[in-house]
């Protein structure tokens, strides 16, 4: 008797995703995995573009459900809506700007058959139509994040994102939901991954063979604006909730304790977050060739983050 296929739920948050949603849905609806064992949940998070028009054009089967928020609530709440309707043994989180191969679900299911695996992160590759500037090379070609690890090493929580990721349902049941107090850009997946990692420190893995095409191009200036927003709106809350995040985001360099070490951190923080330093770093990035530019990008991102934290004015409430 053949083994019964593992059941899988796919959660796709969609906010103003009209430009990429069709490609994403077409790819996930044409898998070589048994369709009867897959339920797909598309969550329209209060989109103001024609995302809803795209959804209405989908020929729905009984294993595809569309859920809608009246207003934009953010990724945490959107993923929670999908989770609350999911019944699969494995839950796949897939952003609406991703395009997957026909064996995407099958490959995730196979990886989860390895003992001790609780979560699997796919490998991102840029869409061929996207410009390949120095920042895109930093994102996709440099040794950063999960790319630094092979498929046999467990990942730290800080690199385990939820844009094209699968997690066992039994693992999620022990963690709870995403923190829906996080409604602004960023941090909801890192906060969730931290709680996941606390209970399953050896259970998170990277699958470089499961490649996913990323269709969303973000230029560096847009990223820096998002990072500043993240530093201002989210980081203070994360550090308050999980003091361990201080070392991840360098919060105490901007809001240091009243100690000698705090004074030293304050001096470094003032230096990096200053607008003059930021402008100099941007100039250096513009002039420097790849891959030398990678080192400068890290400093530019840190400067933008700390500027955002400084603007938070120690307000720890979202």
N, C-alpha and C positions, 0 to 999 in steps of 0.2 A: 504494500500500500504506500503510495507516495505521500510525502510530508505535506501537511496543510500549509499553504502560503501564510506568511506573517501578515497581519492586517496593518495598514498604514494610513495615517491621517496627514494631509498636507494643509498647512495654514499659510495663506497668502495675504498679508496686509496690503491694502491699496489706498494710497492717498495721492490724488492728482497724478495718477499713473497711466493716463490714457495713451501716452506715446509709446510705452513699453509693455503694457499689460497684455496685448494680444499675442505678442511673441512668447511671453512667459506662459500664458495659458495654453497656447497651442503646443508648446513643448511638454508641459506637464500632463496634458490630456492625451498625448500620443506616446505612452510608455509601453515597453514590452512586458511590464508587470501586469498580472491579472487585475483588470479593472474592478471586478467584484470585491476585491480585497483592499480597495483604496477609497477613502472618502476625502473630498477636497472642499476646503472652506475658504472662500474669498471674502475678506472683510473690507468693505468700502468705508474708510474712516472719514466721513464727512467731506468727500472730495468736492472741489468747486470747479473743476474742469469737466470734460465730458467722459470721465471714467465710468459713470453710470450708463452712458450710451454704449460704451464698449461692452459692458457686462450684459446689457439687454440683447446684444447681438450673438451671445454665446448660445449654442445649442446645448441645453443642459440635459444631463442624464440624472438618474436618481442618486448618483453618488457625488454630485456637485451641489453645494449649497452656497448661496450668497447672503451675507449678513451686512447690515448697514447701520452706521452711527449717524445720528442726525447732525452732530457737530464733530469736528476734529478732536480726538481725545489723545492722540499720540500712540506710538508703537506698543508701549506696554499694555495699555487697555485693549488695543486692537488684537494683539496676540492672545490676550486673555479671552476675548470673545471667541476666537477660533478654538482655543483649548477647551472651553466650556462645552463645545459642541463636538469635540473629537472623540472617536471611539477606537482608534487604532492602537496596536501594541507598540508601534513606533510612530513618533510625531516628527514630521518634517516641517521646518520653518523655511519659507522661501520668499524672498522679497520680490516685488512685482517688476523689478527691472532686471531680473535674472532669466536666462534661457538655458535649459538643461538638455542633455542628450537623452535618447530613448531608454538607456540603461541606468538612468540616474537613481530611480527608486530601487531597482534591483541591487545596485552597487551599495547603497546605504544599508539595505536589509542584510546583505552578505557580510558587511563589516560588523554589524551588530551580532553576528553569530560567534564572533571571537569573544572569549570569556573576559570579563572585567570591563568591557566597553559599555559606557553609559551614554556617551555623546560623540557625534562624528561631525567634523567641519570639512566642507568641500573646499576645493581649490578654485580661486577666482582667476579668470583670464579676461583681458579687456576685449570689448566688442571691436571687430575690424573697422567699423566706421568711426570709432572714437579717435581723436587726435592723440598722438603719442608724444607728449611733451615731457619735460624733465620730472614733473610731479607724477605723471602716470607711470613713468619708468620706476620711480621710487616706490609707488604702490604695488606694481605687479612684477617687477624684475629684481628688486633688491632683497637681500636676506633680512627680512623684517617680519614681525608677527609670527603667525603659525608656520610660515615658510621655513623658518629656522629649524623646524622639527620634522623628523620622518614619521612614517605611519606606525612605528613601533614604540615611540616615546609618548608618554602622557603629556598633555599640554597644561600650562598654567592658565588660570581663569582669565587673565588679562588679555589673552589673544583668542579666546573662544567666543566668537561672535555668532549672531543668530540670523544672518542673512541667507545662508544656504546650508542649514544645519539640521541634523536629526538627533533626537534624544528618546530613550526608552520611556514609555508611558509610566512604568512602575517607578522610574527614577523621578520623573516630574511629580508624581503623586506624593513623594516624600519631601519635595521642595516647596510646593505651593505655586502661586501665580506670580507673574511679573508685578513689580511695584508700580501700580497705576498712579502713584503720586508724581511720578516722573512723566511729565507731559511735553517737555521741551526737547530739543535736539540732543540725542546721545545719552549713554550711560545706563539705559534700562537693561541692555543685554549684558553689560559687564557686571552690574549689580546682581542680576540673576545668575550669571555664570559663577560669581563668587560664592553664592549660597550653594550652588550645585557642586562646586569644587570642595567646599568645606565638608560635605558629606561623602563625596566620591573623588578624593584627591588624585587617584590614579585612573580615573574613568573617562577622561576627555582626550580625544584623538583627532589628528589631522589626516585626511585622505587625499594625498596629492594626485591620485589617479582619477578621482571624481571631479572632473573639471566643469565649471559653470561659467557661462559667458555673462559678463556684467555690462549692461547696455547704458548705464547711467554715467555720463561724463560730468565730472565736477572740476572746474579750473581751480587753481590754488587759491585765488582771491575769495571764491565762494566758500572753500573749505575753511579758510582763516576766519571768516565771519561766523561760520557755524561753530568753530572751536571757541571763539570768544563768547558766544551765546551759551555754550556748554559750560564754560568756566564760570560765567556769571549766574546762570540759572540752575545748574544741576550739581556741580562739584561740591559746593558747600553742604548741600543736603546729603550727598553720598558720604562725605567725610564725617558728618555728624552721625549718620547711621552706621557706618563701618569705618572706625578710625584707621584701619589698615590701609584705606585708600589714600591716606596722606602721602605715603611713599610712592604711590602710583601716579599721583597728579602734582606732587610738590606743593600741596596746599600751605604747609607751614613755612614755605619760603616767602609767601605773600602775606600770610596772617600768622606770624611766628609767635611762640610763647615768650614770656618776659624772662629770658635766661641768656647766659652768655652765648650758648649755641644758637638761641633764637636771634640774637643780634647779628651773628655771622650769617645766618640764613636770610635775615632781612636785607643785609647789604647785597647779597647775591640776587635776591628777588627783585630789589629795586633796579639793579643793573640790567637784568634780562627783560623785565616787563616795561622798561621805559620806551616811550615812543621813538626816541632817537635811536636806541639799540635796534628796535624793530625795523625802522627804515633802513638802517645800515645792513641788517641781515637780508632784507628784501633785495637791496642792491647787490650784495654779494651773491645771492642766489641767482639773480638775473645774469650776472657776469660769469659765474662759474660753470664749467662743463660737467656733464654727467660722467662718472658717478660722484665726483667731488661735491656736487650739489646736494647729495643725500644727507651729508652731515649738517649742512646749513639748513635744510628743510626741517630737520629735527629741532634745531634751535628756534627757527621761525614759528613752528607749531607750539613749542613750549612758551615762547614769548606771547603769542596770541592767547594761549590758555591762561597764563598768569595775568594778563591784562583783564581778561574776563573775570577772574577770581577777585582781582583788586576792585573791580566795579561792583561786585556783589555787596560791598560794604558790610561784610560779616552777617548779612541777613540769611539765616539758615533755613528759612521757610520757603518752600517752593511757591 
